[in-house]
Amino acid sequence: MFSFVVMDKQEIIENTITFVKETLKGAEGGHDFFHVERVYKNAIHIAKQEQVDEFVVALGALLHDIADSKFYGGDETIGPKKAAEFLSRQQVDVITIDHVKKIIANISFKGGNFKQSFRSLALDVIQDADRLDAIGAIGIARCFNYGGFKNRELYNPAVKPNLSMTKEEYKKSTAPTINHFYEKLLLLKDKMNTETGKKMAEERHDFMKLFLNQFFKEWG
Protein backbone atom coordinates (compact mmCIF):
# COMPACT_ATOMS: atom_id res chain seq x y z
CA MET A 1 0.00 0.00 0.00
CA PHE A 2 1.44 3.37 -1.05
CA SER A 3 1.20 6.53 1.04
CA PHE A 4 2.22 10.13 0.45
CA VAL A 5 2.44 13.24 2.56
CA VAL A 6 0.21 16.14 1.58
CA MET A 7 2.08 19.42 2.04
CA ASP A 8 0.42 22.35 3.77
CA LYS A 9 -0.01 25.65 1.96
CA GLN A 10 2.85 27.43 3.71
CA GLU A 11 5.27 24.65 2.79
CA ILE A 12 4.16 24.86 -0.84
CA ILE A 13 4.70 28.63 -0.84
CA GLU A 14 8.18 28.22 0.67
CA ASN A 15 9.04 25.57 -1.94
CA THR A 16 7.78 27.90 -4.65
CA ILE A 17 10.02 30.72 -3.41
CA THR A 18 13.02 28.38 -3.51
CA PHE A 19 12.10 27.17 -7.02
CA VAL A 20 11.66 30.69 -8.41
CA LYS A 21 14.84 31.97 -6.78
CA GLU A 22 16.83 29.13 -8.36
CA THR A 23 15.14 29.41 -11.77
CA LEU A 24 15.70 33.16 -12.07
CA LYS A 25 19.38 33.14 -11.12
CA GLY A 26 21.20 35.42 -13.55
CA ALA A 27 17.96 36.91 -14.95
CA GLU A 28 17.85 40.46 -16.35
CA GLY A 29 17.75 42.88 -13.40
CA GLY A 30 14.22 44.13 -14.01
CA HIS A 31 12.76 40.62 -14.16
CA ASP A 32 14.80 38.83 -11.50
CA PHE A 33 13.79 37.30 -8.18
CA PHE A 34 13.81 40.70 -6.46
CA HIS A 35 11.11 41.84 -8.90
CA VAL A 36 9.09 38.72 -8.11
CA GLU A 37 9.57 39.26 -4.38
CA ARG A 38 8.29 42.85 -4.61
CA VAL A 39 5.27 41.75 -6.63
CA TYR A 40 4.59 38.95 -4.15
CA LYS A 41 4.69 41.26 -1.14
CA ASN A 42 2.47 43.89 -2.76
CA ALA A 43 0.07 41.21 -4.00
CA ILE A 44 -0.35 39.75 -0.51
CA HIS A 45 -0.87 43.26 0.90
CA ILE A 46 -3.57 44.01 -1.70
CA ALA A 47 -5.17 40.57 -1.25
CA LYS A 48 -5.56 41.19 2.48
CA GLN A 49 -7.20 44.56 1.86
CA GLU A 50 -9.48 43.21 -0.88
CA GLN A 51 -10.19 39.88 0.89
CA VAL A 52 -8.99 37.67 -1.96
CA ASP A 53 -7.68 34.06 -1.66
CA GLU A 54 -4.09 34.58 -0.49
CA PHE A 55 -2.89 31.09 -1.47
CA VAL A 56 -3.77 31.48 -5.15
CA VAL A 57 -2.45 35.06 -5.09
CA ALA A 58 0.84 33.91 -3.55
CA LEU A 59 1.39 31.17 -6.13
CA GLY A 60 0.37 33.36 -9.06
CA ALA A 61 2.57 36.26 -7.94
CA LEU A 62 5.60 34.06 -7.30
CA LEU A 63 5.30 32.23 -10.63
CA HIS A 64 4.07 35.07 -12.86
CA ASP A 65 7.51 35.68 -14.43
CA ILE A 66 8.92 32.16 -14.23
CA ALA A 67 9.50 32.26 -18.02
CA ASP A 68 8.68 35.73 -19.32
CA SER A 69 7.91 35.40 -23.03
CA LYS A 70 10.13 38.37 -23.97
CA PHE A 71 13.15 36.25 -22.99
CA TYR A 72 11.84 33.15 -24.79
CA GLY A 73 11.39 34.42 -28.34
CA GLY A 74 7.87 35.64 -27.59
CA ASP A 75 6.59 32.16 -26.65
CA GLU A 76 3.79 32.73 -24.13
CA THR A 77 3.17 29.02 -23.45
CA ILE A 78 6.41 28.27 -21.60
CA GLY A 79 5.60 30.17 -18.38
CA PRO A 80 2.21 28.53 -17.72
CA LYS A 81 3.68 25.11 -18.60
CA LYS A 82 6.68 25.44 -16.26
CA ALA A 83 4.43 26.67 -13.45
CA ALA A 84 1.97 23.80 -13.91
CA GLU A 85 4.74 21.19 -13.92
CA PHE A 86 6.18 22.59 -10.69
CA LEU A 87 2.81 22.87 -8.93
CA SER A 88 1.93 19.30 -9.93
CA ARG A 89 5.08 18.12 -8.18
CA GLN A 90 3.90 20.01 -5.10
CA GLN A 91 0.59 18.10 -5.19
CA VAL A 92 -1.43 21.29 -5.72
CA ASP A 93 -4.99 20.58 -6.81
CA VAL A 94 -5.81 20.82 -10.52
CA ILE A 95 -8.30 23.69 -10.12
CA THR A 96 -5.65 25.89 -8.46
CA ILE A 97 -3.05 24.89 -11.06
CA ASP A 98 -5.41 25.82 -13.89
CA HIS A 99 -6.15 29.16 -12.20
CA VAL A 100 -2.44 29.96 -11.84
CA LYS A 101 -1.80 29.03 -15.49
CA LYS A 102 -4.53 31.42 -16.62
CA ILE A 103 -3.14 34.18 -14.38
CA ILE A 104 0.33 33.82 -15.92
CA ALA A 105 -1.10 33.78 -19.45
CA ASN A 106 -3.13 36.96 -18.91
CA ILE A 107 -1.17 39.12 -16.49
CA SER A 108 1.11 41.00 -18.87
CA PHE A 109 0.49 44.33 -20.56
CA LYS A 110 0.62 43.54 -24.29
CA GLY A 111 -0.09 46.89 -25.86
CA GLY A 112 -2.91 49.36 -25.50
CA ASN A 113 -5.30 47.41 -27.74
CA PHE A 114 -4.92 43.98 -26.12
CA LYS A 115 -7.98 42.47 -24.42
CA GLN A 116 -7.25 39.74 -21.88
CA SER A 117 -9.34 36.58 -22.21
CA PHE A 118 -9.59 35.67 -18.52
CA ARG A 119 -10.57 37.56 -15.39
CA SER A 120 -10.50 36.65 -11.70
CA LEU A 121 -10.09 38.49 -8.40
CA ALA A 122 -6.69 36.86 -7.88
CA LEU A 123 -5.54 37.97 -11.33
CA ASP A 124 -6.78 41.50 -10.60
CA VAL A 125 -4.66 41.60 -7.43
CA ILE A 126 -1.48 40.17 -8.99
CA GLN A 127 -1.82 42.33 -12.08
CA ASP A 128 -2.04 45.42 -9.87
CA ALA A 129 1.03 44.33 -7.90
CA ASP A 130 2.98 43.69 -11.11
CA ARG A 131 1.94 47.06 -12.54
CA LEU A 132 2.95 48.84 -9.35
CA ASP A 133 6.48 47.49 -9.84
CA ALA A 134 6.48 48.97 -13.36
CA ILE A 135 5.85 52.53 -12.17
CA GLY A 136 7.40 54.94 -9.69
CA ALA A 137 11.12 55.03 -8.88
CA ILE A 138 11.60 51.29 -9.26
CA GLY A 139 9.59 51.30 -12.48
CA ILE A 140 11.88 54.00 -13.90
CA ALA A 141 14.97 52.02 -12.87
CA ARG A 142 13.58 48.81 -14.41
CA CYS A 143 12.61 50.62 -17.60
CA PHE A 144 16.10 51.99 -18.23
CA ASN A 145 17.74 48.76 -17.13
CA TYR A 146 15.77 46.83 -19.75
CA GLY A 147 16.43 49.52 -22.36
CA GLY A 148 20.16 49.14 -21.71
CA PHE A 149 19.82 45.35 -21.83
CA LYS A 150 18.28 45.72 -25.32
CA ASN A 151 20.76 48.46 -26.34
CA ARG A 152 18.01 51.01 -27.02
CA GLU A 153 18.40 54.77 -27.28
CA LEU A 154 17.47 56.74 -24.17
CA TYR A 155 15.45 59.19 -26.22
CA ASN A 156 15.14 60.27 -29.83
CA PRO A 157 12.93 63.31 -30.58
CA ALA A 158 12.40 62.02 -34.12
CA VAL A 159 10.78 58.78 -32.91
CA LYS A 160 7.32 59.52 -31.54
CA PRO A 161 5.46 57.20 -29.12
CA ASN A 162 3.00 54.86 -30.82
CA LEU A 163 -0.19 54.73 -28.77
CA SER A 164 -2.10 52.44 -31.13
CA MET A 165 0.22 49.44 -31.33
CA THR A 166 -1.14 45.95 -31.85
CA LYS A 167 0.04 43.16 -29.56
CA GLU A 168 2.61 42.04 -32.16
CA GLU A 169 3.88 45.58 -32.77
CA TYR A 170 4.27 46.08 -29.02
CA LYS A 171 6.29 42.86 -28.66
CA LYS A 172 8.62 43.77 -31.54
CA SER A 173 9.09 47.45 -30.69
CA THR A 174 12.67 48.78 -30.57
CA ALA A 175 11.68 52.36 -29.73
CA PRO A 176 13.75 54.56 -27.37
CA THR A 177 13.26 53.92 -23.66
CA ILE A 178 11.48 57.23 -23.00
CA ASN A 179 8.73 56.19 -25.44
CA HIS A 180 7.87 53.29 -23.13
CA PHE A 181 6.62 55.75 -20.53
CA TYR A 182 3.94 56.96 -22.93
CA GLU A 183 3.22 53.59 -24.53
CA LYS A 184 2.79 51.77 -21.21
CA LEU A 185 3.95 53.17 -17.87
CA LEU A 186 1.84 56.33 -17.75
CA LEU A 187 -1.21 54.31 -18.81
CA LEU A 188 -1.05 51.88 -15.90
CA LYS A 189 -2.54 54.10 -13.18
CA ASP A 190 -5.88 54.11 -14.97
CA LYS A 191 -5.71 50.37 -15.61
CA MET A 192 -5.48 49.32 -11.96
CA ASN A 193 -8.17 46.82 -10.96
CA THR A 194 -8.53 47.14 -7.18
CA GLU A 195 -9.24 50.13 -4.97
CA THR A 196 -6.09 49.37 -2.97
CA GLY A 197 -4.01 49.20 -6.14
CA LYS A 198 -5.45 52.47 -7.44
CA LYS A 199 -4.48 54.28 -4.24
CA MET A 200 -0.97 52.82 -4.25
CA ALA A 201 -0.46 53.82 -7.90
CA GLU A 202 -1.17 57.53 -7.42
CA GLU A 203 2.14 58.52 -5.79
CA ARG A 204 4.21 56.40 -8.16
CA HIS A 205 2.46 57.87 -11.20
CA ASP A 206 3.08 61.43 -9.98
CA PHE A 207 6.78 60.63 -9.43
CA MET A 208 7.14 59.46 -13.03
CA LYS A 209 5.63 62.72 -14.30
CA LEU A 210 8.07 64.65 -12.12
CA PHE A 211 10.96 62.61 -13.50
CA LEU A 212 9.89 63.20 -17.11
CA ASN A 213 9.57 66.94 -16.54
CA GLN A 214 13.14 67.04 -15.22
CA PHE A 215 14.41 64.75 -17.99
CA PHE A 216 13.08 66.98 -20.77
CA LYS A 217 14.23 70.11 -18.94
CA GLU A 218 17.78 68.77 -18.86
CA TRP A 219 17.58 67.40 -22.42
CA GLY A 220 16.44 70.76 -23.80
VOPA-577568 format. One record per residue (C-alpha): residue in three letters; x, y, z. Coordinates in nm, 3 decimals, always signed. Layout:
// VOPA-577568
  res        x        y        z
  ALA        X        Y        Z
...
***
This chain:
// VOPA-577568
  res        x        y        z
  MET   +0.000   +0.000   +0.000
  PHE   +0.144   +0.337   -0.105
  SER   +0.120   +0.653   +0.104
  PHE   +0.222   +1.013   +0.045
  VAL   +0.244   +1.324   +0.256
  VAL   +0.021   +1.614   +0.158
  MET   +0.208   +1.942   +0.204
  ASP   +0.042   +2.235   +0.377
  LYS   -0.001   +2.565   +0.196
  GLN   +0.285   +2.743   +0.371
  GLU   +0.527   +2.465   +0.279
  ILE   +0.416   +2.486   -0.084
  ILE   +0.470   +2.863   -0.084
  GLU   +0.818   +2.822   +0.067
  ASN   +0.904   +2.557   -0.194
  THR   +0.778   +2.790   -0.465
  ILE   +1.002   +3.072   -0.341
  THR   +1.302   +2.838   -0.351
  PHE   +1.210   +2.717   -0.702
  VAL   +1.166   +3.069   -0.841
  LYS   +1.484   +3.197   -0.678
  GLU   +1.683   +2.913   -0.836
  THR   +1.514   +2.941   -1.177
  LEU   +1.570   +3.316   -1.207
  LYS   +1.938   +3.314   -1.112
  GLY   +2.120   +3.542   -1.355
  ALA   +1.796   +3.691   -1.495
  GLU   +1.785   +4.046   -1.635
  GLY   +1.775   +4.288   -1.340
  GLY   +1.422   +4.413   -1.401
  HIS   +1.276   +4.062   -1.416
  ASP   +1.480   +3.883   -1.150
  PHE   +1.379   +3.730   -0.818
  PHE   +1.381   +4.070   -0.646
  HIS   +1.111   +4.184   -0.890
  VAL   +0.909   +3.872   -0.811
  GLU   +0.957   +3.926   -0.438
  ARG   +0.829   +4.285   -0.461
  VAL   +0.527   +4.175   -0.663
  TYR   +0.459   +3.895   -0.415
  LYS   +0.469   +4.126   -0.114
  ASN   +0.247   +4.389   -0.276
  ALA   +0.007   +4.121   -0.400
  ILE   -0.035   +3.975   -0.051
  HIS   -0.087   +4.326   +0.090
  ILE   -0.357   +4.401   -0.170
  ALA   -0.517   +4.057   -0.125
  LYS   -0.556   +4.119   +0.248
  GLN   -0.720   +4.456   +0.186
  GLU   -0.948   +4.321   -0.088
  GLN   -1.019   +3.988   +0.089
  VAL   -0.899   +3.767   -0.196
  ASP   -0.768   +3.406   -0.166
  GLU   -0.409   +3.458   -0.049
  PHE   -0.289   +3.109   -0.147
  VAL   -0.377   +3.148   -0.515
  VAL   -0.245   +3.506   -0.509
  ALA   +0.084   +3.391   -0.355
  LEU   +0.139   +3.117   -0.613
  GLY   +0.037   +3.336   -0.906
  ALA   +0.257   +3.626   -0.794
  LEU   +0.560   +3.406   -0.730
  LEU   +0.530   +3.223   -1.063
  HIS   +0.407   +3.507   -1.286
  ASP   +0.751   +3.568   -1.443
  ILE   +0.892   +3.216   -1.423
  ALA   +0.950   +3.226   -1.802
  ASP   +0.868   +3.573   -1.932
  SER   +0.791   +3.540   -2.303
  LYS   +1.013   +3.837   -2.397
  PHE   +1.315   +3.625   -2.299
  TYR   +1.184   +3.315   -2.479
  GLY   +1.139   +3.442   -2.834
  GLY   +0.787   +3.564   -2.759
  ASP   +0.659   +3.216   -2.665
  GLU   +0.379   +3.273   -2.413
  THR   +0.317   +2.902   -2.345
  ILE   +0.641   +2.827   -2.160
  GLY   +0.560   +3.017   -1.838
  PRO   +0.221   +2.853   -1.772
  LYS   +0.368   +2.511   -1.860
  LYS   +0.668   +2.544   -1.626
  ALA   +0.443   +2.667   -1.345
  ALA   +0.197   +2.380   -1.391
  GLU   +0.474   +2.119   -1.392
  PHE   +0.618   +2.259   -1.069
  LEU   +0.281   +2.287   -0.893
  SER   +0.193   +1.930   -0.993
  ARG   +0.508   +1.812   -0.818
  GLN   +0.390   +2.001   -0.510
  GLN   +0.059   +1.810   -0.519
  VAL   -0.143   +2.129   -0.572
  ASP   -0.499   +2.058   -0.681
  VAL   -0.581   +2.082   -1.052
  ILE   -0.830   +2.369   -1.012
  THR   -0.565   +2.589   -0.846
  ILE   -0.305   +2.489   -1.106
  ASP   -0.541   +2.582   -1.389
  HIS   -0.615   +2.916   -1.220
  VAL   -0.244   +2.996   -1.184
  LYS   -0.180   +2.903   -1.549
  LYS   -0.453   +3.142   -1.662
  ILE   -0.314   +3.418   -1.438
  ILE   +0.033   +3.382   -1.592
  ALA   -0.110   +3.378   -1.945
  ASN   -0.313   +3.696   -1.891
  ILE   -0.117   +3.912   -1.649
  SER   +0.111   +4.100   -1.887
  PHE   +0.049   +4.433   -2.056
  LYS   +0.062   +4.354   -2.429
  GLY   -0.009   +4.689   -2.586
  GLY   -0.291   +4.936   -2.550
  ASN   -0.530   +4.741   -2.774
  PHE   -0.492   +4.398   -2.612
  LYS   -0.798   +4.247   -2.442
  GLN   -0.725   +3.974   -2.188
  SER   -0.934   +3.658   -2.221
  PHE   -0.959   +3.567   -1.852
  ARG   -1.057   +3.756   -1.539
  SER   -1.050   +3.665   -1.170
  LEU   -1.009   +3.849   -0.840
  ALA   -0.669   +3.686   -0.788
  LEU   -0.554   +3.797   -1.133
  ASP   -0.678   +4.150   -1.060
  VAL   -0.466   +4.160   -0.743
  ILE   -0.148   +4.017   -0.899
  GLN   -0.182   +4.233   -1.208
  ASP   -0.204   +4.542   -0.987
  ALA   +0.103   +4.433   -0.790
  ASP   +0.298   +4.369   -1.111
  ARG   +0.194   +4.706   -1.254
  LEU   +0.295   +4.884   -0.935
  ASP   +0.648   +4.749   -0.984
  ALA   +0.648   +4.897   -1.336
  ILE   +0.585   +5.253   -1.217
  GLY   +0.740   +5.494   -0.969
  ALA   +1.112   +5.503   -0.888
  ILE   +1.160   +5.129   -0.926
  GLY   +0.959   +5.130   -1.248
  ILE   +1.188   +5.400   -1.390
  ALA   +1.497   +5.202   -1.287
  ARG   +1.358   +4.881   -1.441
  CYS   +1.261   +5.062   -1.760
  PHE   +1.610   +5.199   -1.823
  ASN   +1.774   +4.876   -1.713
  TYR   +1.577   +4.683   -1.975
  GLY   +1.643   +4.952   -2.236
  GLY   +2.016   +4.914   -2.171
  PHE   +1.982   +4.535   -2.183
  LYS   +1.828   +4.572   -2.532
  ASN   +2.076   +4.846   -2.634
  ARG   +1.801   +5.101   -2.702
  GLU   +1.840   +5.477   -2.728
  LEU   +1.747   +5.674   -2.417
  TYR   +1.545   +5.919   -2.622
  ASN   +1.514   +6.027   -2.983
  PRO   +1.293   +6.331   -3.058
  ALA   +1.240   +6.202   -3.412
  VAL   +1.078   +5.878   -3.291
  LYS   +0.732   +5.952   -3.154
  PRO   +0.546   +5.720   -2.912
  ASN   +0.300   +5.486   -3.082
  LEU   -0.019   +5.473   -2.877
  SER   -0.210   +5.244   -3.113
  MET   +0.022   +4.944   -3.133
  THR   -0.114   +4.595   -3.185
  LYS   +0.004   +4.316   -2.956
  GLU   +0.261   +4.204   -3.216
  GLU   +0.388   +4.558   -3.277
  TYR   +0.427   +4.608   -2.902
  LYS   +0.629   +4.286   -2.866
  LYS   +0.862   +4.377   -3.154
  SER   +0.909   +4.745   -3.069
  THR   +1.267   +4.878   -3.057
  ALA   +1.168   +5.236   -2.973
  PRO   +1.375   +5.456   -2.737
  THR   +1.326   +5.392   -2.366
  ILE   +1.148   +5.723   -2.300
  ASN   +0.873   +5.619   -2.544
  HIS   +0.787   +5.329   -2.313
  PHE   +0.662   +5.575   -2.053
  TYR   +0.394   +5.696   -2.293
  GLU   +0.322   +5.359   -2.453
  LYS   +0.279   +5.177   -2.121
  LEU   +0.395   +5.317   -1.787
  LEU   +0.184   +5.633   -1.775
  LEU   -0.121   +5.431   -1.881
  LEU   -0.105   +5.188   -1.590
  LYS   -0.254   +5.410   -1.318
  ASP   -0.588   +5.411   -1.497
  LYS   -0.571   +5.037   -1.561
  MET   -0.548   +4.932   -1.196
  ASN   -0.817   +4.682   -1.096
  THR   -0.853   +4.714   -0.718
  GLU   -0.924   +5.013   -0.497
  THR   -0.609   +4.937   -0.297
  GLY   -0.401   +4.920   -0.614
  LYS   -0.545   +5.247   -0.744
  LYS   -0.448   +5.428   -0.424
  MET   -0.097   +5.282   -0.425
  ALA   -0.046   +5.382   -0.790
  GLU   -0.117   +5.753   -0.742
  GLU   +0.214   +5.852   -0.579
  ARG   +0.421   +5.640   -0.816
  HIS   +0.246   +5.787   -1.120
  ASP   +0.308   +6.143   -0.998
  PHE   +0.678   +6.063   -0.943
  MET   +0.714   +5.946   -1.303
  LYS   +0.563   +6.272   -1.430
  LEU   +0.807   +6.465   -1.212
  PHE   +1.096   +6.261   -1.350
  LEU   +0.989   +6.320   -1.711
  ASN   +0.957   +6.694   -1.654
  GLN   +1.314   +6.704   -1.522
  PHE   +1.441   +6.475   -1.799
  PHE   +1.308   +6.698   -2.077
  LYS   +1.423   +7.011   -1.894
  GLU   +1.778   +6.877   -1.886
  TRP   +1.758   +6.740   -2.242
  GLY   +1.644   +7.076   -2.380
***
